[in-house]
Amino acid sequence: MLSLAVANRTESFERLRSPLAERGIELRHVSLSRTATVLAEPPFDPDAFDVGYVFPGRIMEGGTLDALLDIPWVNDREGVLCSRNKAGALARLDRAGVPTPDSVLVSNPVDGEALQAAFERFEPPVVVKPNSTTRGIGVTKVHDPDSFLGVTDYLDLVHDYRATADKSFLVQEYLPDATDYRVMVVDGEVVGAVERSLPDGEREAGRWKHNVHRGAEASGVELPAELRILAEEAAAAMGIRYLGVDLLVTDDRAVVAETNARPTVDEATKYEEGFYDRLAALVRATADGER
């Protein structure tokens, strides 16, 4: 049985465990986060693992764990960082001809003239998005210049803290009434997708972010061919073999809004037949050094 190191014991761990065990892969949780670890005496056998799932989200602890285990990862540190850098991912996708939202990267500190120009590039409202957060944290929709400058003032205060590593954020066009999809791509092929939507009452109350971790509902859908191709092109451009691709689709456009190299695994009913077979094959290929 192949031993797969998984850094987070979350819903994905529980959903993956039985299907992968049926395919000869044992999930084992291993982490250094939120612990005090004697490096010469780790609380696990470093030689007991064959391959890793996705590189830990906490990069410093992940780097230490990686050094102790010395294993290949399905999504390694480079892939996780490549996807986490939203601006970098959008630039990479754009260079590859993959459509993305019109975006401005702001790297603090910048002067008021530059901020005003970033806001005036778009027809309000605009979206302000921290460059390296997940689950919709800190994403704001702003309708007027004064509110925009208030949000950026707050970000400037946060970024002024000397230990803040990422001092950047995005200003993006807002796509009203866009349908939000999370598409799972495994080894270059779409294996399932969900449509994320807020309950009617939430939308009527003014909410607009479709993050499941913020109360949106995810329903399995069958994507049309053109959206499948778009998601697969995005994964190819990113060079990441196991990737969640977020699409925003309006009546006249479809864009890749973000990518996620540490995607949450949904219920099996929301994926196509063969999802776990393809994922297991990718884990085995990674363990065998076939990257």
Number of C-alpha atoms within 10 A of each C-alpha: 9 18 17 27 23 21 22 18 12 12 12 15 17 12 15 20 15 14 17 19 15 12 15 14 21 19 21 18 14 21 19 18 16 7 8 8 11 8 11 7 9 13 12 13 11 17 10 13 21 22 25 27 20 24 27 25 17 11 14 12 16 19 14 14 22 20 11 16 20 15 21 22 23 25 22 19 18 12 22 21 19 20 24 21 20 24 22 16 23 24 15 16 21 17 11 14 12 18 18 19 19 15 20 18 17 20 14 16 14 11 8 12 8 11 17 14 11 18 24 13 15 16 10 15 19 24 20 24 20 23 22 17 15 16 12 15 13 13 17 18 21 20 14 13 16 11 12 21 16 12 15 20 13 11 18 17 11 13 18 13 10 7 8 9 8 14 18 19 22 20 26 22 20 19 16 11 11 16 16 21 26 26 27 29 25 22 18 19 19 25 20 25 25 21 20 21 21 19 13 9 9 13 13 10 8 8 12 17 19 22 19 14 11 12 14 17 15 20 15 20 16 14 16 8 8 10 19 20 15 19 27 23 18 30 26 18 17 21 15 26 21 26 30 28 25 23 24 20 19 14 8 5 12 20 20 24 20 23 28 24 27 20 16 14 17 19 13 15 10 18 21 15 12 11 20 19 14 15 21 20 15 19 26 19 14 20 21 12 12 10 12
